[in-house]
Amino acid sequence: MNHTLAFSLLAAFAGVVASSATQAPSADAAKPAHTHEAFSFVVSAPYADVFPLFGAHEERKWAVGFEPKFLHPVPAHDQPGMVFSTVQDDMPRMWVNTAFDAGTGHVQYVYWIPDLMTALIDIHVTRSVINETKVEVVYERTALHPEANERVIRMAQADANSGPRWAEMISGYLRSANAK
């Protein structure tokens, strides 16, 4: 399932039709905001060690506070089509994995926060050199109503600065796992 279709389906489920065009947050306060933020980083570890850490089941090893409750598959394991819920920042989120392909390094999630927003997270993991892996992440968020714009914009601003934090958490996890 391509990310535009997945995002549109989730937005429609939430009661809105999301535009695929990026809307500047301040363009029109009467419209729901749509944000697009990207970051990248390099992990000093082989691709085979890094890629699996972007599956929801494996991500909990390095992402502090990320505790998915799997609806599918059970027992939990990383695969395309995973469906799970989380509570982060006191907000329940319903997630669907739309891509998990180790061959291409593509991972994608769509999630919905009731009465607030939908989000698309598109991740590309690539071999850089023998012991380095590059990670590129794009977050797209769409407010479900104009009153949610400010919160969505704040979340997007935090997304833009996530690269160093993600790199540090993943590298720290890999160092501790390799020390055992």
C-alpha positions in Angstrom: 0.0 0.0 0.0 1.5 3.3 -1.0 1.9 6.0 1.7 -0.6 8.5 0.0 -3.3 5.8 -0.1 -2.6 4.7 3.5 -2.6 8.3 4.8 -5.8 9.1 2.9 -7.6 6.0 4.2 -6.6 6.8 7.8 -7.6 10.4 7.4 -11.0 9.4 5.9 -11.5 7.0 8.8 -10.9 9.9 11.2 -13.6 11.9 9.6 -11.5 14.2 7.4 -10.1 14.2 3.9 -6.4 14.9 4.0 -4.7 16.9 1.2 -1.6 15.3 -0.2 -0.1 18.8 -0.7 1.9 20.4 2.1 0.0 23.2 3.7 2.0 25.9 5.4 0.8 26.0 9.1 0.1 29.7 9.0 -1.4 29.8 5.5 -5.0 29.8 6.8 -6.0 29.4 10.4 -9.5 28.1 9.3 -7.9 25.1 7.6 -6.5 22.0 9.4 -2.6 22.3 9.4 -0.5 19.8 7.4 3.2 19.6 8.3 6.1 17.9 6.6 9.4 17.5 8.6 12.4 15.4 7.7 15.6 14.5 9.4 18.4 12.0 8.8 21.3 10.5 10.8 24.0 7.9 10.5 24.4 4.9 12.9 27.8 3.3 13.2 26.6 -0.2 12.8 25.8 -2.6 10.0 22.5 -2.4 8.2 21.5 -5.9 9.4 21.7 -4.7 13.0 20.0 -1.3 12.4 17.0 -2.1 10.0 15.1 -4.4 12.4 15.1 -1.7 15.1 12.5 0.2 13.1 9.9 -2.5 13.5 7.5 -1.6 16.3 8.3 -4.8 18.3 12.1 -4.2 18.1 11.8 -0.4 18.5 10.8 -0.8 22.2 14.4 -1.9 22.8 15.8 1.6 22.1 12.8 4.1 22.1 12.2 5.2 25.7 8.5 5.1 26.5 7.5 3.3 23.3 5.3 0.4 24.5 3.1 -0.9 21.6 0.2 -3.2 22.4 -0.2 -5.4 19.4 -3.6 -6.3 17.9 -2.0 -8.0 14.9 0.1 -10.1 14.8 -0.2 -12.0 18.0 2.3 -13.0 19.3 4.0 -9.7 18.4 6.6 -9.6 15.7 7.6 -7.1 13.0 5.9 -7.5 9.6 4.0 -5.5 7.1 0.5 -4.8 8.3 1.2 -4.7 12.0 -1.6 -3.0 14.0 -1.0 -1.8 17.5 -1.8 1.0 19.9 0.3 3.2 22.1 -0.2 5.9 24.7 2.4 8.6 24.4 2.3 12.0 26.1 -1.0 10.9 27.6 -2.5 10.5 24.1 -3.8 7.2 22.8 -2.6 6.4 19.2 -3.8 3.7 16.8 -1.0 2.6 14.4 -0.9 0.7 11.2 2.4 -0.4 9.5 2.1 0.1 5.7 5.6 -1.0 4.8 8.3 -3.1 6.4 10.7 -4.3 3.7 14.3 -5.3 4.7 15.2 -5.7 1.0 14.6 -2.0 0.2 15.0 -0.6 3.7 11.6 1.0 3.6 9.5 1.2 6.8 6.3 3.2 7.0 3.6 3.8 9.7 0.4 5.7 9.8 -1.2 6.6 13.1 -4.3 8.4 14.4 -4.8 10.4 17.6 -8.6 10.8 18.1 -9.9 14.3 17.7 -6.4 15.6 17.1 -4.4 14.4 14.0 -3.2 11.7 11.7 0.5 11.1 11.1 2.5 9.4 8.4 6.1 8.3 9.3 8.2 7.2 6.3 11.6 5.7 7.0 14.3 4.7 4.6 17.3 2.8 6.0 20.3 2.4 3.6 23.8 0.9 3.7 26.3 3.7 3.8 29.6 1.8 4.2 30.4 -1.5 5.8 29.7 -0.5 9.4 27.5 2.6 8.9 23.8 2.8 8.1 22.0 6.0 7.0 18.5 6.6 8.2 16.1 9.1 6.6 12.8 9.9 8.3 9.9 12.0 7.1 6.9 12.9 9.4 3.7 14.3 7.9 1.0 15.4 10.2 -2.5 16.6 9.5 -4.7 18.2 12.1 -8.2 16.9 12.2 -9.7 20.4 12.8 -8.2 23.9 13.0 -8.3 23.9 16.8 -5.7 21.2 16.7 -3.3 23.2 14.5 -1.1 24.6 17.3 -0.5 21.2 18.9 0.2 19.6 15.5 2.7 22.4 14.7 4.4 21.9 18.0 4.7 18.2 17.4 6.1 18.8 13.9 8.7 21.2 15.4 9.8 18.4 17.8 10.0 16.0 14.8 12.4 18.2 13.0 14.9 17.9 15.9 14.6 14.2 16.5 17.6 12.9 14.5 20.3 13.4 17.1 18.1 11.9 19.8 17.1 8.9 17.7 20.8 8.3 16.7 21.9 8.5 20.3 19.2 6.1 21.6 19.9 3.5 18.8 23.7 3.8 19.2 23.4 3.4 23.0 21.2 0.3 22.6 23.6 -1.3 20.1 26.6 -0.6 22.3 25.0 -2.2 25.3 23.7 -5.2 23.2 27.2 -5.7 21.8 28.8 -5.5 25.2 26.8 -8.5 26.4 
